[in-house]
Amino acid sequence: MLERQDGRYSNTPETDLFLDRAKPSYIGGILEMANARLYPFWGLLTEALRTGKPQNEIKSGEDLFEALYTDQARLKQFMHAMTGVSMGSAMAIAHKFPWQNYQTFIDIGCAEGGLPVQVALAHQHLAGGGFDLPVVQPIFEEYVASFGLSDRLKFYSGDFFADPLPRADVLIMGHILHDWNLDEKKTLLTKAYQSLSKGGALIVYETIIDDERRQNAHGLLMSLNMLIEMQGGFDYTGADCSSWMRDVGFSETYVEHLAGPESMVVGIK
């Protein structure tokens, strides 16, 4: 984390890149949220395992997302955390996916816009944006404007269960499906399929668990985190997601590693 020379401390190249709040590569938001919010809930893991019930704000009568989205300070912290946890995958998606075959894309549940920004920076021909609840719009627009991308990345307001998803050549769901139970997962996959034209693609990325459920400890721990956070949420394998995609109509699927413990599952309509 730190270099020491002649009694003076300085950042290593890694901390200079990833833990400097002034840089767009900053990923510390997830560490801040883990410290301020998640740590006490994980102290109740035993109760979660015994009861199968979430251990977060729900215990005091609050809905997780309602609690986050009605408090601007907590919401902004959560949005920063989502950028931090997604940055490695966002950069990998920007370079590994065949964007030259497409013109438009929308990130569903975009938070402050970390992934759309990385994709737009890497591919000048693309236009698109992000879809999220209305309260997220000013946070998204401020972040996108800081990169000079407001002319190419727009905010689309809505609730992905209640409203139709915006149409685009490519739709992306990052760290979205694991929040929900199986029926809800398939509902979101169906809505994405319906919003894509023939040949369009859906990218789902998470800490995808390996098919043998032996190697990706981070993915298994994230599934435990979903037990603590959500009623019915769970993480899953690439084979699981591919199967659900085919169930709702996708003709072709593949799984590709992105960065660290994360992979993407791509479905082609």
PyRosetta script that sets phi, psi and omega in degrees:
from pyrosetta import init, pose_from_sequence

init()
pose = pose_from_sequence("MLERQDGRYSNTPETDLFLDRAKPSYIGGILEMANARLYPFWGLLTEALRTGKPQNEIKSGEDLFEALYTDQARLKQFMHAMTGVSMGSAMAIAHKFPWQNYQTFIDIGCAEGGLPVQVALAHQHLAGGGFDLPVVQPIFEEYVASFGLSDRLKFYSGDFFADPLPRADVLIMGHILHDWNLDEKKTLLTKAYQSLSKGGALIVYETIIDDERRQNAHGLLMSLNMLIEMQGGFDYTGADCSSWMRDVGFSETYVEHLAGPESMVVGIK")
pose.set_psi(1, -33.7)
pose.set_omega(1, -177.0)
pose.set_phi(2, -135.4)
pose.set_psi(2, 148.9)
pose.set_omega(2, 170.2)
pose.set_phi(3, -99.8)
pose.set_psi(3, 144.4)
pose.set_omega(3, 176.0)
pose.set_phi(4, -124.9)
pose.set_psi(4, 125.3)
pose.set_omega(4, 178.8)
pose.set_phi(5, -144.3)
pose.set_psi(5, 123.6)
pose.set_omega(5, 179.6)
pose.set_phi(6, 53.5)
pose.set_psi(6, 40.7)
pose.set_omega(6, 176.4)
pose.set_phi(7, 77.7)
pose.set_psi(7, 5.0)
pose.set_omega(7, 179.8)
pose.set_phi(8, -114.2)
pose.set_psi(8, 142.7)
pose.set_omega(8, -178.0)
pose.set_phi(9, -107.7)
pose.set_psi(9, 143.5)
pose.set_omega(9, 176.2)
pose.set_phi(10, -145.7)
pose.set_psi(10, 162.8)
pose.set_omega(10, 177.8)
pose.set_phi(11, -65.8)
pose.set_psi(11, 145.5)
pose.set_omega(11, 165.8)
pose.set_phi(12, -73.5)
pose.set_psi(12, 166.2)
pose.set_omega(12, 176.1)
pose.set_phi(13, -55.3)
pose.set_psi(13, -34.9)
pose.set_omega(13, -178.9)
pose.set_phi(14, -69.7)
pose.set_psi(14, -46.5)
pose.set_omega(14, -179.7)
pose.set_phi(15, -69.0)
pose.set_psi(15, -33.1)
pose.set_omega(15, 176.9)
pose.set_phi(16, -62.3)
pose.set_psi(16, -35.9)
pose.set_omega(16, -179.0)
pose.set_phi(17, -80.5)
pose.set_psi(17, -44.7)
pose.set_omega(17, -167.6)
pose.set_phi(18, -101.6)
pose.set_psi(18, -16.7)
pose.set_omega(18, -175.6)
pose.set_phi(19, -121.2)
pose.set_psi(19, 19.9)
pose.set_omega(19, 172.5)
pose.set_phi(20, -97.9)
pose.set_psi(20, 111.6)
pose.set_omega(20, -175.7)
pose.set_phi(21, -59.4)
pose.set_psi(21, -22.5)
pose.set_omega(21, -177.0)
pose.set_phi(22, -80.9)
pose.set_psi(22, -4.8)
pose.set_omega(22, -176.0)
pose.set_phi(23, -106.6)
pose.set_psi(23, 145.2)
pose.set_omega(23, 179.9)
pose.set_phi(24, -66.5)
pose.set_psi(24, -15.6)
pose.set_omega(24, 178.5)
pose.set_phi(25, -84.9)
pose.set_psi(25, 4.1)
pose.set_omega(25, -177.8)
pose.set_phi(26, -61.3)
pose.set_psi(26, 127.1)
pose.set_omega(26, 177.9)
pose.set_phi(27, -116.2)
pose.set_psi(27, 9.5)
pose.set_omega(27, -173.7)
pose.set_phi(28, -71.4)
pose.set_psi(28, -9.9)
pose.set_omega(28, -179.4)
pose.set_phi(29, -57.8)
pose.set_psi(29, -38.2)
pose.set_omega(29, -179.6)
pose.set_phi(30, -68.5)
pose.set_psi(30, -33.2)
pose.set_omega(30, 177.3)
pose.set_phi(31, -68.8)
pose.set_psi(31, -39.1)
pose.set_omega(31, 178.1)
pose.set_phi(32, -63.3)
pose.set_psi(32, -42.9)
pose.set_omega(32, -179.9)
pose.set_phi(33, -69.0)
pose.set_psi(33, -38.7)
pose.set_omega(33, 178.1)
pose.set_phi(34, -59.7)
pose.set_psi(34, -40.6)
pose.set_omega(34, -179.6)
pose.set_phi(35, -69.7)
pose.set_psi(35, -45.3)
pose.set_omega(35, -172.7)
pose.set_phi(36, -81.5)
pose.set_psi(36, -28.0)
pose.set_omega(36, -169.6)
pose.set_phi(37, -127.6)
pose.set_psi(37, -49.1)
pose.set_omega(37, -170.5)
pose.set_phi(38, -75.7)
pose.set_psi(38, -33.0)
pose.set_omega(38, -173.4)
pose.set_phi(39, -56.3)
pose.set_psi(39, -47.9)
pose.set_omega(39, 179.1)
pose.set_phi(40, -62.6)
pose.set_psi(40, -34.1)
pose.set_omega(40, -179.4)
pose.set_phi(41, -67.8)
pose.set_psi(41, -37.4)
pose.set_omega(41, 178.6)
pose.set_phi(42, -67.3)
pose.set_psi(42, -20.5)
pose.set_omega(42, 173.4)
pose.set_phi(43, -65.3)
pose.set_psi(43, -14.3)
pose.set_omega(43, 179.8)
pose.set_phi(44, -106.5)
pose.set_psi(44, 22.4)
pose.set_omega(44, -177.5)
pose.set_phi(45, -59.4)
pose.set_psi(45, -39.5)
pose.set_omega(45, -179.3)
pose.set_phi(46, -59.0)
pose.set_psi(46, -44.6)
pose.set_omega(46, 178.4)
pose.set_phi(47, -63.7)
pose.set_psi(47, -38.7)
pose.set_omega(47, 178.6)
pose.set_phi(48, -61.5)
pose.set_psi(48, -43.0)
pose.set_omega(48, -179.1)
pose.set_phi(49, -68.5)
pose.set_psi(49, -36.4)
pose.set_omega(49, -179.2)
pose.set_phi(50, -72.6)
pose.set_psi(50, -35.1)
pose.set_omega(50, -172.8)
pose.set_phi(51, -104.3)
pose.set_psi(51, -22.4)
pose.set_omega(51, -174.1)
pose.set_phi(52, 73.6)
pose.set_psi(52, 16.1)
pose.set_omega(52, -176.0)
pose.set_phi(53, -112.2)
pose.set_psi(53, 149.1)
pose.set_omega(53, 177.3)
pose.set_phi(54, -60.2)
pose.set_psi(54, 156.1)
pose.set_omega(54, -177.3)
pose.set_phi(55, -124.0)
pose.set_psi(55, 20.9)
pose.set_omega(55, -177.1)
pose.set_phi(56, -99.3)
pose.set_psi(56, -143.4)
pose.set_omega(56, -177.2)
pose.set_phi(57, -58.7)
pose.set_psi(57, -21.0)
pose.set_omega(57, -179.9)
pose.set_phi(58, -57.7)
pose.set_psi(58, -32.4)
pose.set_omega(58, -177.0)
pose.set_phi(59, -64.6)
pose.set_psi(59, -25.5)
pose.set_omega(59, 178.4)
pose.set_phi(60, -100.5)
pose.set_psi(60, 15.1)
pose.set_omega(60, 175.2)
pose.set_phi(61, 92.3)
pose.set_psi(61, 3.6)
pose.set_omega(61, 180.0)
pose.set_phi(62, -94.9)
pose.set_psi(62, 150.2)
pose.set_omega(62, 167.9)
pose.set_phi(63, -86.9)
pose.set_psi(63, 135.3)
pose.set_omega(63, -175.1)
pose.set_phi(64, -52.6)
pose.set_psi(64, -55.1)
pose.set_omega(64, -174.3)
pose.set_phi(65, -72.3)
pose.set_psi(65, -33.9)
pose.set_omega(65, 176.2)
pose.set_phi(66, -64.0)
pose.set_psi(66, -41.4)
pose.set_omega(66, 178.9)
pose.set_phi(67, -62.3)
pose.set_psi(67, -41.6)
pose.set_omega(67, -179.3)
pose.set_phi(68, -71.2)
pose.set_psi(68, -45.3)
pose.set_omega(68, -168.8)
pose.set_phi(69, -82.2)
pose.set_psi(69, -8.4)
pose.set_omega(69, 176.1)
pose.set_phi(70, -100.5)
pose.set_psi(70, -1.7)
pose.set_omega(70, 178.4)
pose.set_phi(71, -119.2)
pose.set_psi(71, 106.2)
pose.set_omega(71, -172.0)
pose.set_phi(72, -60.3)
pose.set_psi(72, -37.8)
pose.set_omega(72, -179.0)
pose.set_phi(73, -67.3)
pose.set_psi(73, -45.4)
pose.set_omega(73, 179.2)
pose.set_phi(74, -67.3)
pose.set_psi(74, -36.1)
pose.set_omega(74, 179.1)
pose.set_phi(75, -63.5)
pose.set_psi(75, -44.9)
pose.set_omega(75, -179.1)
pose.set_phi(76, -63.7)
pose.set_psi(76, -39.0)
pose.set_omega(76, 176.4)
pose.set_phi(77, -61.7)
pose.set_psi(77, -42.3)
pose.set_omega(77, 179.4)
pose.set_phi(78, -64.9)
pose.set_psi(78, -41.8)
pose.set_omega(78, 178.8)
pose.set_phi(79, -62.2)
pose.set_psi(79, -42.9)
pose.set_omega(79, 177.2)
pose.set_phi(80, -62.5)
pose.set_psi(80, -39.0)
pose.set_omega(80, 179.5)
pose.set_phi(81, -63.0)
pose.set_psi(81, -41.7)
pose.set_omega(81, -179.4)
pose.set_phi(82, -66.0)
pose.set_psi(82, -35.7)
pose.set_omega(82, 175.0)
pose.set_phi(83, -64.6)
pose.set_psi(83, -43.3)
pose.set_omega(83, -179.3)
pose.set_phi(84, -61.9)
pose.set_psi(84, -45.9)
pose.set_omega(84, -175.9)
pose.set_phi(85, -73.4)
pose.set_psi(85, -21.5)
pose.set_omega(85, -175.7)
pose.set_phi(86, -98.9)
pose.set_psi(86, -10.2)
pose.set_omega(86, -168.2)
pose.set_phi(87, -60.5)
pose.set_psi(87, -44.0)
pose.set_omega(87, -180.0)
pose.set_phi(88, -60.7)
pose.set_psi(88, -44.3)
pose.set_omega(88, 178.8)
pose.set_phi(89, -68.2)
pose.set_psi(89, -37.8)
pose.set_omega(89, 179.4)
pose.set_phi(90, -60.2)
pose.set_psi(90, -44.2)
pose.set_omega(90, 179.6)
pose.set_phi(91, -67.1)
pose.set_psi(91, -37.5)
pose.set_omega(91, 179.3)
pose.set_phi(92, -68.1)
pose.set_psi(92, -42.5)
pose.set_omega(92, 178.7)
pose.set_phi(93, -61.9)
pose.set_psi(93, -39.3)
pose.set_omega(93, 179.8)
pose.set_phi(94, -59.3)
pose.set_psi(94, -26.7)
pose.set_omega(94, -175.2)
pose.set_phi(95, -111.3)
pose.set_psi(95, -19.5)
pose.set_omega(95, -176.5)
pose.set_phi(96, -96.5)
pose.set_psi(96, -29.0)
pose.set_omega(96, -177.5)
pose.set_phi(97, -80.1)
pose.set_psi(97, 144.9)
pose.set_omega(97, -177.3)
pose.set_phi(98, -77.8)
pose.set_psi(98, 70.5)
pose.set_omega(98, -176.2)
pose.set_phi(99, -64.5)
pose.set_psi(99, -20.3)
pose.set_omega(99, -179.5)
pose.set_phi(100, -62.8)
pose.set_psi(100, -16.9)
pose.set_omega(100, -178.9)
pose.set_phi(101, -89.5)
pose.set_psi(101, -0.3)
pose.set_omega(101, -172.8)
pose.set_phi(102, -134.6)
pose.set_psi(102, 164.0)
pose.set_omega(102, -177.8)
pose.set_phi(103, -118.9)
pose.set_psi(103, -31.4)
pose.set_omega(103, -174.1)
pose.set_phi(104, -132.8)
pose.set_psi(104, 151.1)
pose.set_omega(104, 178.3)
pose.set_phi(105, -152.2)
pose.set_psi(105, 150.4)
pose.set_omega(105, 176.0)
pose.set_phi(106, -134.1)
pose.set_psi(106, 131.3)
pose.set_omega(106, 174.8)
pose.set_phi(107, -91.8)
pose.set_psi(107, 117.0)
pose.set_omega(107, -178.0)
pose.set_phi(108, -86.8)
pose.set_psi(108, 123.0)
pose.set_omega(108, -172.7)
pose.set_phi(109, 73.3)
pose.set_psi(109, 55.3)
pose.set_omega(109, -164.6)
pose.set_phi(110, -79.5)
pose.set_psi(110, -12.2)
pose.set_omega(110, -173.0)
pose.set_phi(111, 54.2)
pose.set_psi(111, -133.9)
pose.set_omega(111, -175.5)
pose.set_phi(112, -85.3)
pose.set_psi(112, -2.0)
pose.set_omega(112, 172.5)
pose.set_phi(113, 104.4)
pose.set_psi(113, 22.8)
pose.set_omega(113, -177.6)
pose.set_phi(114, -58.8)
pose.set_psi(114, -46.0)
pose.set_omega(114, -178.9)
pose.set_phi(115, -70.5)
pose.set_psi(115, -49.0)
pose.set_omega(115, 177.6)
pose.set_phi(116, -54.4)
pose.set_psi(116, -37.9)
pose.set_omega(116, 179.3)
pose.set_phi(117, -63.7)
pose.set_psi(117, -46.1)
pose.set_omega(117, -179.0)
pose.set_phi(118, -63.3)
pose.set_psi(118, -40.7)
pose.set_omega(118, 179.8)
pose.set_phi(119, -67.5)
pose.set_psi(119, -43.6)
pose.set_omega(119, -178.9)
pose.set_phi(120, -66.7)
pose.set_psi(120, -36.7)
pose.set_omega(120, 177.6)
pose.set_phi(121, -64.0)
pose.set_psi(121, -34.6)
pose.set_omega(121, -176.3)
pose.set_phi(122, -84.5)
pose.set_psi(122, -18.1)
pose.set_omega(122, -173.5)
pose.set_phi(123, -138.9)
pose.set_psi(123, 99.3)
pose.set_omega(123, -172.9)
pose.set_phi(124, -66.3)
pose.set_psi(124, -21.6)
pose.set_omega(124, -176.5)
pose.set_phi(125, -81.3)
pose.set_psi(125, -12.8)
pose.set_omega(125, -174.2)
pose.set_phi(126, -86.5)
pose.set_psi(126, 147.2)
pose.set_omega(126, 170.6)
pose.set_phi(127, -134.1)
pose.set_psi(127, 155.5)
pose.set_omega(127, -179.3)
pose.set_phi(128, 169.5)
pose.set_psi(128, -133.6)
pose.set_omega(128, -179.3)
pose.set_phi(129, 159.4)
pose.set_psi(129, -149.7)
pose.set_omega(129, -176.2)
pose.set_phi(130, -137.8)
pose.set_psi(130, 151.4)
pose.set_omega(130, 179.8)
pose.set_phi(131, -119.3)
pose.set_psi(131, 126.3)
pose.set_omega(131, 178.7)
pose.set_phi(132, -162.6)
pose.set_psi(132, -180.0)
pose.set_omega(132, 179.6)
pose.set_phi(133, -65.2)
pose.set_psi(133, 151.8)
pose.set_omega(133, -174.3)
pose.set_phi(134, -54.1)
pose.set_psi(134, -35.0)
pose.set_omega(134, -176.2)
pose.set_phi(135, -64.6)
pose.set_psi(135, -19.1)
pose.set_omega(135, -178.8)
pose.set_phi(136, -80.2)
pose.set_psi(136, -18.5)
pose.set_omega(136, -170.9)
pose.set_phi(137, -52.8)
pose.set_psi(137, -50.9)
pose.set_omega(137, -178.7)
pose.set_phi(138, -63.5)
pose.set_psi(138, -32.0)
pose.set_omega(138, 178.7)
pose.set_phi(139, -68.2)
pose.set_psi(139, -44.2)
pose.set_omega(139, 177.4)
pose.set_phi(140, -61.0)
pose.set_psi(140, -49.6)
pose.set_omega(140, -174.6)
pose.set_phi(141, -65.6)
pose.set_psi(141, -35.9)
pose.set_omega(141, 177.1)
pose.set_phi(142, -65.1)
pose.set_psi(142, -44.0)
pose.set_omega(142, -179.0)
pose.set_phi(143, -65.6)
pose.set_psi(143, -46.9)
pose.set_omega(143, -179.2)
pose.set_phi(144, -63.0)
pose.set_psi(144, -41.3)
pose.set_omega(144, 180.0)
pose.set_phi(145, -62.6)
pose.set_psi(145, -31.0)
pose.set_omega(145, -178.8)
pose.set_phi(146, -66.5)
pose.set_psi(146, -16.3)
pose.set_omega(146, 176.7)
pose.set_phi(147, -104.0)
pose.set_psi(147, 3.3)
pose.set_omega(147, -179.8)
pose.set_phi(148, 68.9)
pose.set_psi(148, 33.2)
pose.set_omega(148, -174.7)
pose.set_phi(149, -115.3)
pose.set_psi(149, 15.5)
pose.set_omega(149, -175.1)
pose.set_phi(150, -63.9)
pose.set_psi(150, -23.6)
pose.set_omega(150, 179.8)
pose.set_phi(151, -77.0)
pose.set_psi(151, -19.1)
pose.set_omega(151, -176.6)
pose.set_phi(152, -112.0)
pose.set_psi(152, -19.0)
pose.set_omega(152, -177.5)
pose.set_phi(153, -120.9)
pose.set_psi(153, 117.3)
pose.set_omega(153, -177.7)
pose.set_phi(154, -114.0)
pose.set_psi(154, 156.9)
pose.set_omega(154, 178.0)
pose.set_phi(155, -97.1)
pose.set_psi(155, 133.4)
pose.set_omega(155, 176.7)
pose.set_phi(156, -115.0)
pose.set_psi(156, 122.4)
pose.set_omega(156, -172.1)
pose.set_phi(157, -94.0)
pose.set_psi(157, 136.9)
pose.set_omega(157, 175.8)
pose.set_phi(158, 166.5)
pose.set_psi(158, 177.1)
pose.set_omega(158, 177.6)
pose.set_phi(159, -113.4)
pose.set_psi(159, 121.4)
pose.set_omega(159, -170.7)
pose.set_phi(160, -71.3)
pose.set_psi(160, -11.5)
pose.set_omega(160, 171.3)
pose.set_phi(161, -90.1)
pose.set_psi(161, -34.7)
pose.set_omega(161, -174.0)
pose.set_phi(162, -91.4)
pose.set_psi(162, -26.2)
pose.set_omega(162, -171.6)
pose.set_phi(163, -118.0)
pose.set_psi(163, 156.1)
pose.set_omega(163, 173.5)
pose.set_phi(164, -63.6)
pose.set_psi(164, 148.4)
pose.set_omega(164, 175.0)
pose.set_phi(165, -80.5)
pose.set_psi(165, 146.9)
pose.set_omega(165, 177.7)
pose.set_phi(166, -63.8)
pose.set_psi(166, 151.2)
pose.set_omega(166, -179.5)
pose.set_phi(167, -86.6)
pose.set_psi(167, 139.5)
pose.set_omega(167, 178.0)
pose.set_phi(168, -163.7)
pose.set_psi(168, 166.5)
pose.set_omega(168, 176.3)
pose.set_phi(169, -67.5)
pose.set_psi(169, -35.0)
pose.set_omega(169, -178.7)
pose.set_phi(170, -133.4)
pose.set_psi(170, 130.7)
pose.set_omega(170, 171.2)
pose.set_phi(171, -112.9)
pose.set_psi(171, 146.6)
pose.set_omega(171, -176.8)
pose.set_phi(172, -128.5)
pose.set_psi(172, 135.6)
pose.set_omega(172, 172.7)
pose.set_phi(173, -128.0)
pose.set_psi(173, 106.0)
pose.set_omega(173, -180.0)
pose.set_phi(174, -111.1)
pose.set_psi(174, 123.7)
pose.set_omega(174, -179.3)
pose.set_phi(175, 55.2)
pose.set_psi(175, 39.1)
pose.set_omega(175, 179.7)
pose.set_phi(176, -110.5)
pose.set_psi(176, -55.1)
pose.set_omega(176, -172.0)
pose.set_phi(177, -60.3)
pose.set_psi(177, -33.6)
pose.set_omega(177, -174.6)
pose.set_phi(178, -68.8)
pose.set_psi(178, -11.6)
pose.set_omega(178, 177.8)
pose.set_phi(179, -72.3)
pose.set_psi(179, -17.6)
pose.set_omega(179, -163.4)
pose.set_phi(180, -121.4)
pose.set_psi(180, 161.6)
pose.set_omega(180, 177.4)
pose.set_phi(181, -74.4)
pose.set_psi(181, 177.1)
pose.set_omega(181, -171.8)
pose.set_phi(182, -63.3)
pose.set_psi(182, -43.6)
pose.set_omega(182, 179.4)
pose.set_phi(183, -61.5)
pose.set_psi(183, -40.8)
pose.set_omega(183, 179.1)
pose.set_phi(184, -68.4)
pose.set_psi(184, -38.7)
pose.set_omega(184, 175.2)
pose.set_phi(185, -56.3)
pose.set_psi(185, -48.9)
pose.set_omega(185, -177.8)
pose.set_phi(186, -67.3)
pose.set_psi(186, -32.4)
pose.set_omega(186, 175.4)
pose.set_phi(187, -60.6)
pose.set_psi(187, -45.1)
pose.set_omega(187, -179.6)
pose.set_phi(188, -67.8)
pose.set_psi(188, -39.7)
pose.set_omega(188, 177.2)
pose.set_phi(189, -63.5)
pose.set_psi(189, -39.6)
pose.set_omega(189, 177.9)
pose.set_phi(190, -63.7)
pose.set_psi(190, -43.1)
pose.set_omega(190, 179.9)
pose.set_phi(191, -64.6)
pose.set_psi(191, -37.7)
pose.set_omega(191, 177.1)
pose.set_phi(192, -65.0)
pose.set_psi(192, -44.7)
pose.set_omega(192, 179.3)
pose.set_phi(193, -57.6)
pose.set_psi(193, -43.4)
pose.set_omega(193, -177.9)
pose.set_phi(194, -67.3)
pose.set_psi(194, -26.2)
pose.set_omega(194, -177.3)
pose.set_phi(195, -88.6)
pose.set_psi(195, -10.0)
pose.set_omega(195, -180.0)
pose.set_phi(196, -93.6)
pose.set_psi(196, 142.3)
pose.set_omega(196, 170.6)
pose.set_phi(197, -78.7)
pose.set_psi(197, 165.9)
pose.set_omega(197, -180.0)
pose.set_phi(198, -58.4)
pose.set_psi(198, 132.6)
pose.set_omega(198, -176.4)
pose.set_phi(199, 91.3)
pose.set_psi(199, -10.4)
pose.set_omega(199, 178.0)
pose.set_phi(200, -69.9)
pose.set_psi(200, 166.5)
pose.set_omega(200, -174.3)
pose.set_phi(201, -130.1)
pose.set_psi(201, 142.4)
pose.set_omega(201, 170.0)
pose.set_phi(202, -110.6)
pose.set_psi(202, 127.6)
pose.set_omega(202, 174.4)
pose.set_phi(203, -107.1)
pose.set_psi(203, 120.1)
pose.set_omega(203, 172.7)
pose.set_phi(204, -111.6)
pose.set_psi(204, 123.0)
pose.set_omega(204, 177.7)
pose.set_phi(205, -131.4)
pose.set_psi(205, 140.5)
pose.set_omega(205, -179.2)
pose.set_phi(206, -159.2)
pose.set_psi(206, -170.5)
pose.set_omega(206, 167.6)
pose.set_phi(207, -82.2)
pose.set_psi(207, 71.3)
pose.set_omega(207, -175.5)
pose.set_phi(208, -60.4)
pose.set_psi(208, 125.8)
pose.set_omega(208, -179.1)
pose.set_phi(209, -75.9)
pose.set_psi(209, 141.0)
pose.set_omega(209, 177.1)
pose.set_phi(210, -63.6)
pose.set_psi(210, 150.7)
pose.set_omega(210, -171.8)
pose.set_phi(211, -60.2)
pose.set_psi(211, -29.1)
pose.set_omega(211, 177.8)
pose.set_phi(212, -84.5)
pose.set_psi(212, -6.0)
pose.set_omega(212, 179.6)
pose.set_phi(213, 55.0)
pose.set_psi(213, 45.6)
pose.set_omega(213, -178.5)
pose.set_phi(214, -127.1)
pose.set_psi(214, -27.0)
pose.set_omega(214, -167.2)
pose.set_phi(215, -102.3)
pose.set_psi(215, -42.8)
pose.set_omega(215, -171.9)
pose.set_phi(216, -87.2)
pose.set_psi(216, 81.3)
pose.set_omega(216, -178.7)
pose.set_phi(217, -60.7)
pose.set_psi(217, -35.2)
pose.set_omega(217, 179.5)
pose.set_phi(218, -60.9)
pose.set_psi(218, -43.0)
pose.set_omega(218, 178.6)
pose.set_phi(219, -63.2)
pose.set_psi(219, -39.8)
pose.set_omega(219, 178.3)
pose.set_phi(220, -67.3)
pose.set_psi(220, -39.1)
pose.set_omega(220, 176.3)
pose.set_phi(221, -66.4)
pose.set_psi(221, -37.1)
pose.set_omega(221, 177.9)
pose.set_phi(222, -63.9)
pose.set_psi(222, -35.2)
pose.set_omega(222, 176.9)
pose.set_phi(223, -65.1)
pose.set_psi(223, -37.0)
pose.set_omega(223, 173.0)
pose.set_phi(224, -63.0)
pose.set_psi(224, -39.4)
pose.set_omega(224, 178.3)
pose.set_phi(225, -61.9)
pose.set_psi(225, -36.1)
pose.set_omega(225, 177.0)
pose.set_phi(226, -66.6)
pose.set_psi(226, -34.0)
pose.set_omega(226, 174.1)
pose.set_phi(227, -60.2)
pose.set_psi(227, -42.6)
pose.set_omega(227, -179.8)
pose.set_phi(228, -69.4)
pose.set_psi(228, -33.6)
pose.set_omega(228, -171.6)
pose.set_phi(229, -94.4)
pose.set_psi(229, -37.1)
pose.set_omega(229, -166.8)
pose.set_phi(230, -130.9)
pose.set_psi(230, 145.2)
pose.set_omega(230, 174.5)
pose.set_phi(231, -80.6)
pose.set_psi(231, 103.0)
pose.set_omega(231, 177.4)
pose.set_phi(232, 100.2)
pose.set_psi(232, -10.2)
pose.set_omega(232, -178.6)
pose.set_phi(233, -72.4)
pose.set_psi(233, 148.6)
pose.set_omega(233, 177.1)
pose.set_phi(234, -163.4)
pose.set_psi(234, 152.1)
pose.set_omega(234, 173.6)
pose.set_phi(235, -87.3)
pose.set_psi(235, 172.2)
pose.set_omega(235, -164.9)
pose.set_phi(236, -156.0)
pose.set_psi(236, 169.6)
pose.set_omega(236, -179.6)
pose.set_phi(237, -90.7)
pose.set_psi(237, 166.4)
pose.set_omega(237, 174.8)
pose.set_phi(238, -62.4)
pose.set_psi(238, -38.2)
pose.set_omega(238, 178.2)
pose.set_phi(239, -64.2)
pose.set_psi(239, -39.5)
pose.set_omega(239, 176.9)
pose.set_phi(240, -57.6)
pose.set_psi(240, -52.7)
pose.set_omega(240, -174.9)
pose.set_phi(241, -64.7)
pose.set_psi(241, -41.8)
pose.set_omega(241, 178.2)
pose.set_phi(242, -59.9)
pose.set_psi(242, -40.7)
pose.set_omega(242, 179.7)
pose.set_phi(243, -64.2)
pose.set_psi(243, -44.0)
pose.set_omega(243, 179.1)
pose.set_phi(244, -63.7)
pose.set_psi(244, -39.5)
pose.set_omega(244, 178.3)
pose.set_phi(245, -61.0)
pose.set_psi(245, -45.2)
pose.set_omega(245, 179.3)
pose.set_phi(246, -65.3)
pose.set_psi(246, -35.3)
pose.set_omega(246, 178.9)
pose.set_phi(247, -59.6)
pose.set_psi(247, -34.1)
pose.set_omega(247, -177.1)
pose.set_phi(248, -94.8)
pose.set_psi(248, 1.2)
pose.set_omega(248, 171.5)
pose.set_phi(249, 124.6)
pose.set_psi(249, -10.8)
pose.set_omega(249, -179.1)
pose.set_phi(250, -64.1)
pose.set_psi(250, 135.1)
pose.set_omega(250, -173.9)
pose.set_phi(251, -86.7)
pose.set_psi(251, -22.3)
pose.set_omega(251, -176.2)
pose.set_phi(252, -145.4)
pose.set_psi(252, 140.2)
pose.set_omega(252, 176.6)
pose.set_phi(253, -140.4)
pose.set_psi(253, 153.3)
pose.set_omega(253, 171.2)
pose.set_phi(254, -153.5)
pose.set_psi(254, 157.8)
pose.set_omega(254, -179.4)
pose.set_phi(255, -115.3)
pose.set_psi(255, 134.5)
pose.set_omega(255, 179.3)
pose.set_phi(256, -139.0)
pose.set_psi(256, 133.9)
pose.set_omega(256, 178.1)
pose.set_phi(257, -67.4)
pose.set_psi(257, 144.1)
pose.set_omega(257, 179.1)
pose.set_phi(258, -109.7)
pose.set_psi(258, -77.2)
pose.set_omega(258, -177.7)
pose.set_phi(259, -153.8)
pose.set_psi(259, 140.6)
pose.set_omega(259, 178.9)
pose.set_phi(260, 55.9)
pose.set_psi(260, -128.6)
pose.set_omega(260, -177.9)
pose.set_phi(261, -87.1)
pose.set_psi(261, 5.2)
pose.set_omega(261, -171.2)
pose.set_phi(262, -103.0)
pose.set_psi(262, 146.3)
pose.set_omega(262, 176.4)
pose.set_phi(263, -138.6)
pose.set_psi(263, 165.6)
pose.set_omega(263, 174.0)
pose.set_phi(264, -117.8)
pose.set_psi(264, 146.1)
pose.set_omega(264, 170.5)
pose.set_phi(265, -111.2)
pose.set_psi(265, 124.3)
pose.set_omega(265, -176.8)
pose.set_phi(266, -110.8)
pose.set_psi(266, 130.0)
pose.set_omega(266, 174.6)
pose.set_phi(267, -114.6)
pose.set_psi(267, 132.6)
pose.set_omega(267, 179.4)
pose.set_phi(268, -108.6)
pose.set_psi(268, 129.3)
pose.set_omega(268, 179.9)
pose.set_phi(269, -82.0)
pose.dump_pdb("model.pdb")
